[in-house]
Amino acid sequence: MESKIAAYSGKAVQERLEWLGQFGSEPNGGVSRLLYSKEWMEAQQSLKKLFADEGLTVQFDEIGNLFGRLEGTTYQDETILTGSHVDTVKNGGLYDGQYGIIAGFLALKYLQEKYGAPLRNLEVVSMAEEEGSRFPYSFWGSKNIIGQANPEDVKGIKDFDGVSFNDAIHQAGFDYKENPMKVRDDVKSFIEIHVEQGNVLETEGKSVGIVQHIVGQRRYTVTVNGQANHAGTTPMGYRKDAMNAASRMVCAINDLAVAEGDPLVATVGKMILEPNTVNVVPGKATFTIDIRHTEKDALVNFTNEVEAKLREIAERTGVVIDIAMWMDEDPVPMDPNIVRVIQEQCEKNNLDYKMMHSGAGHDSQIIAPAIPTAMIFVPSHNGISHSPDEYTNPEHLAEGVNALICALYELGYKE
């Protein structure tokens, strides 16, 4: 069944993405656009001109978030916000973040041309930073919007080239907010449209995802201390093999996660052995764990179970274990009223959608506790993201824009 709305062709959306992707383009087709870099500045200034040329009211905030506003006629103190982040990972793809900016711009352009001025302000934001790719700090853009960014947390940090955050922000022509804790009280809703960065929609043949939750995450570094010893002269029964113990722990984590089932996921993504040589029993193993779930209680219960299991294996294998949790992010529900609006509009306009959760983090999880928020996903081919191979079918890009247009019309033009 064809959708009732066909605002843009896939080609038209793709061309806009390729235009923005030229700022920071790499020879292999990737994009590197790090916070406050030359490429970042070129992108933001070019977006500013694009927004202004289409009649939007344009401004930067103090730290470099860029806003383009379609002014409302009746409720001028109420704003419906959409958009995403303009920064990328190093050698990232064409879609992550910037699709949300382009989709938001195209949605406002279409609505203005077809319906004129809205009752409430409609605004697209190109957020300064989300990825944490240049400095060891993430969500700088969205945290500033909702008053969560403490300048003291960033003033002392540096990038890999030794450039301080403080120097970078001032060299780019921006500064810290005068009142860092201030939240914009005019923003009544935020909708972020984003590529899925997973393969659920593609696998199930859906063109649009409506996100109900963003998963909570707990991350650990686990250190297993055994005893390094000669591989030829140490009998098996006398060994305190850190690698053996860590391997059993990794398998146990996987077995527990499989038994728990969806939507929980658990990943051991990195392991380091010492001394890491062929003829020595490993004396130390260090590995990471990433565990995610949509429900906080389930996340806490599962991680407690994992910790207990790791300690049990350590005792049984004669090693010493240290378990350090360094991330503890609660799951974030999306606003049910906005979710309902998007769902109703998808049904009304014959958009093929799926209700789902997000397994990745997004600006929306930062904004949602302060402003009613929802997310729309479009498919990612093979689930690939943060890579030059990132790809979304242009027709799916267009369907996502259609879904966003319908939702923004309902929120911005209706009483």
Secondary structure, DSSP 8 states (H G I E B T S, - for coil): ---S---S-HHHHHHHHHHHHTTTB-TTS-B---TTSHHHHHHHHHHHHHHHHTT-EEEE-TTS-EEEEE--SSEEEEEEEEEEE----TTB-SSTTHHHHHHHHHHHHHHHHHH-S-SEEEEEEEES--S-SSSS---HHHHHHTT---GGGTTT-B-TTS-BHHHHHHHTT----SSTT---TTEEEEEEEEE-SSSHHHHHT-SEEEEEEE-EEEEEEEEEE---EETTTS-GGG---HHHHHHHHHHHHHHHHHHH-TT-EEE---EEEES--TTEE--EEEEEEEEEESSHHHHHHHHHHHHHHHHHHHHHHT-EEEEEEEEEE--EE--HHHHHHHHHHHHHTT--EEEEEESS--HHHHHTTTS-EEEEEE--GGG--SSTT----HHHHHHHHHHHHHHHHHHHH--
